């Protein structure tokens, strides 16, 4: 059965991690990357109201909108009602700000940005669900959907309540496929159960799967030493059914050239290649990590409501992928006030943990790693959200 975006090329250009010159986006290199992308038949660009403080949307105008016919590309952006809006009027104004920045007369895909249990209230209170449908009726939006970072149970509730949403953007990659916190597989299956197509984000897990641990790299090099590790990750995501496109947040001409080389004539992974992915996933599970399955029994019993599974996810990000910077920023961005230092060492979490994790000891390690100043006095260092 046909689905929205079925004939869209399976590689999308995520404008979140554009090349930088100090604090500014590198305009010339971005234009070159856009040209390579378009010349190879790709059309889908993804930005958001908050990316680079609005500079990503502005660069979309400079590098794409001002240089190509409107019907030659597809543009998606997002509205974060939870970010700085104090009332419905301010939240709704974000749409018009995005239009002014990008210089378009309509958006092909418009998303409610980063829906989760803690952020959905803003969209409900400000009437954003109905607002985007009004914009669609006015011809200002072609298709409406939302990006999502939470558990499959809540996603099922949202899609049941809002069947008018046409698509969902999910974090999906082979590393997070069975991850109890990210729930890539469960969320994907939930969206497909509701008959909606998927836009995939983080297919390379913020770049971590482009340069994985040696044991994982060895699996791919044995299968085909001429293919990049990133290519396996993106092709895994693009091979799923019902996928509109797979977003890659490319930052260099080299990344762009590599991605278009194997996605220009994309073919889904065959049975043998799927076996290679399974071997890589097995190698991933054998790496040292906190054996948390994100069952959340510990959270239910925690008197301080500490985000224990999320904290362990950040610790595993560092242990498995060796990316301390991303783990530290992710800790700040995802954990927020539910941090490890709030632990009163009551031990209730350990009493209910099926994996028998020494939770209190792990939380002390997290405090030392992520709640102390980095060398030079910086609390976290530069960077963006891990998604």
N, C-alpha and C positions, 0 to 999 in steps of 0.2 A: 504494500500500500504506500502511495506517495506521501511524503511529509514535507513540511516547510523547509526550504533550503536544500532539498534533496540534490539539486544540480549545482550547488555552490562548490567551488574548488575547496578541497579539504584542508587547506592551510590558510589561516588568518593571521594578520599582522597586529599583534598587541602593542599598542603605543604607550605602554607603561614604563618600559625600561629603555628608552631611546638613548642614543649616544650623547654624551655630555662633554662640554668644554667647561671645566670648573663647575659652576652652578647653572649654566645655561645649556639648553639642548643644542646639539651640533646641527644647525640647519642644513648645511651642505651635505653632510653625510646622511642625514635623514632623507633628504630629497633623492640622493643616489639609491638608497635602500628602497624607497617607494617606487622608483623607476624600475629597478630590477624585479620587484614584486609584481608590478603591473605588466611589464614586458613578458613575463612568464605566465600570464593568464590568471593571476590571482586578483581578487577584488575586495575581500572583506577586511575592514579596518576597525579596530576596537579601541575606544578611549573611555574616559570617564570624567565627570565634573571635578573630581578631586585629584586626578593624577598630576603630579608635578605642580601642585597648587594652581591648576588650570592651564599650565603651559602646554600640556599634552594636547588639549583641545585646540589651543591657539596654533600649535604646530600642525595639526591636522588641516587647518585652513591654509596655512602657508605651503605645506608640502603636497597636499592632495587636492583640496577643494578649489584653490586658485589655479591649479595647473592641469586639471583633468575635467572632462565633461561629467556632469552630475550623474548621468546614467551609466557611466563606465565603472563606478565603484559603489561599494556598500559601506555605510558608516553606522557604527553602533556607539552609543554612549550611555551613561548611567546617572541616576539621581539618588544621592545618599541623604535621605530625609533626616537621618539621625545625626548628620554632621553639621552642627552649628545653627540649625534652624530652630527658632524659638516658637514658631507658629506656622499654621498652614500656608499663609501667604509667602513667608520666606522660603519654605520648602518648595512650593510650586514655582517660585521665581528661578530656582536652579535650572529648570528646563529652558527658560528664555535666555538665561546667561549662557548656557551651553550652545544654544542656537546662534547667539551673537558671536561667541568665540570661534565657532567652526564656520560660520558664514553660510550654512545650508538653509534651505527652505523646508526640509523635512529630514527626519532620521529614519533609516531603514529598519533598524532594531533599537528599541529603547528599553532599558532595564531599570527596575528598582534595584539599587545597589546593595549587595552584601546583606541579604536577609538572613537573620538568625534569631534565636529565641530572645536575645537581649535587644535586638534592633527593630524587630517587626512592629513594636508598639508605635514608633514614629510614623510609619506608613499607614497604620490603622487610624491613629488619632488625627492625622492631617488629611485623611481622605485621598491618599495618593493612588490607591488602587482604581478608584473611579475617575480620578483626574487624568490618568494616562489614557483611559478609554475615551474620555472627552477629546483629548488631543488627537487620538487616532481618528475619531469621527470627523475632526476638522482637517484631516489629511496631513497633519504635522508629524505623525508617526505611522509607519507602515505596519510594524509588528511590535507587540509588547510582551515582555517577559521579566525575569528577575535572575540575579546571580545569587548563589546560595552557599553558605558555609555553616552547616550544622548537621544534625542527625536526621536519619531517614524518616523516623517517626513523625517529626515535626513537618518535614517536607510533604509527607503524605497528607497531613492535615491541611496544609496550605493549598495544595493542588485540589483537594476536595472542596475547599471553601472558595477557591478562585479558579474555576475551570476556564475562565476567559483568558488566562495567561497562556500565550502561544508557545513558549519555549522556556527552558531553564539553562542557565550557565553554571557548570559544575567543575570542581577541581577533580580531575581524573588523570591518573598516571599509574603505571604498573607498580610503582613503589608504594602507593597509597591504596591500591586496589582492595586489600583486605585490612587496611589500617582501621582500628577500632575508633579512632578519633575523627579522622577525615571521612571515613565510610564511602570511599569512591564507588565501590560496586553496589552497595546498598542504595545509595542515592541515585545512581544511574538506573538501577532496576525499578526504583520507585517512579522516576520520571517516565520511563518507558511504559510502566503499568498504566499510567494515566494517558498514554498515547501522545505524549509530547516529545518533540525532538530536543536535542541537547547541543549546546555550544560548549566546547571543552576548553577550560583554562588550566594552566599549570601542568601541561603534559610532561614537562621536564622538571617539575617540582622546583620552580624558581631557579633553574639552572643546575640543580644538584645532580640530576641524572645525566647531564652532559659530561660530567667528570666524576663518575661514581667510584666507590671503593675498588681496589685492585681485583678482588675476587669476582666482582660483578663485571668489571671491564674485561677480565679474562674470558668470561663466557661469550661475550659479543665478539671479541677478537678471534676466538677459536671458530666461531660461526662464519664470520666474514671480516677479515682485517681491513677491508677497504671502506667499510661503513662506519660512520661516527656513532658513538653511544647515543647521542641525541636523536639520530634518525630512528633507532629502534623504539625509543620512547614515544616519539610523535606518531610513528606508524602504528604502534599498539593502540593509541587513543583513536586515531583516524579509522581503524579497522572495525570499531564498534558500530552496530546498527543504529540508525536514526540520528546520526551526527551531522549537524549543519556545517560546522567547520571546527578546526582545532587551532586555538590561538597560540602563537609563539611570540613571547616578548623579546624580540631580537634587538640587540644593542650594537652590533657591528656588521659591516659588509660581509665579513667572513661567515657569520652566522646566517645571514640572509642567503648567501650563495649556496651554502651547504643545504639549507632547508628546501630551497626551490629545486635543487638538483634531484632529490629523491621524491619530492611531492608533486613535481610537474606532471609526471605520468604515474600517479599514485595507483598502487594495487594493494588491496588488503593483505595482511600477513597470511601466508599459507600455513598448512598444518605443521610443517617442519619449523618455520619461523616462530609460530606460537609456542612450540616446544622450547625454543631458545629463551623466550620470555619467561617461561616457567622455571627454567634453570636459573635465570637471573633473580627471580623472586625467591627461589630457594636459597641462593647465595646471600640474599638480603636478610632473610630470616636468621641465618647463621651468624650474622655479625653481632657483636656485643651490644646489648641494649637493655632498657628497662622493660620487662615483659608485661607491660600494661596492655589490656585489651579494651580499655575505655568502657567497661561495663557500668561505671559510675556508682557502684555500690558505696564506694568511699565518700563520694560527694554527698549522697543522700544522708549519710550519717555524720558528716562533718559539721560541727557547731559553728565553724568560721566560714563555711561555704567556699573553701579553697578549691581552685580549679585544678585538682590533682592530675587528671588525665591529660589536660592541656600542658601542664608543666612537664609531665613525662614525655609528651610529644616533642617539646622543645629540647629536652635533654637528649632524646634519641636523634633529633636532627643533627646535633653536634657529634654524638658518638658514632652514628652510622655513616653520616655524610661528611663529617669533619668540618662543618660550616658553623663555627662559633659565632660569627657575626650575625648570620641569619637567625640562629637560635636565640641570641640575646635580643634582637629586635622583635622576633616573634613572641618572646616572653613578655616584653613590654606591651606589644600591640594586642595580643590575644588574652593574656592573663589579667591585665589591668590591675584592679584593686584586690582581686582574689589571689593574691600572691603567697608564696611559700612562707614568708616571714610571719604570717598571721597564725601559723601553727602553734597550738597550745600544748601539743604532745599528749593529748588525751588517749591516743591509741585506738580510737573507735574505727578508724580507717583500716588498720591492720587486722582487726578482728573479723572484718567482713570481706577482705580482699581474697578472691579465689586463687590468685597467683602467689599469695603469701609474700608479697613485696614488702620490704622494710620501708614503708612509706615515710616514716618520720626521718630516717637517715637520708633518704633520697631528697626530701624537701630541704634538709640542711645543706646538702650539696648544691641544690638549686639556688638557695640564698647566696652562697659563696660565689657561684658562677654568674648569676644574672641580677643580683641586687646590690652589687658592689661596683665602685667606680672602675672604669677601664684605665689603663696607664695613660697619664696625661690629664686625668681628672674628668674625662667625658663619661657620662652615665650609660652611654649605649653606642655611640658612634653613628655615622651617617648611614642612610639607606632608606628603603621603602618597605612596606608590608611584604611579608613572605609570599603573598599570593600574587 
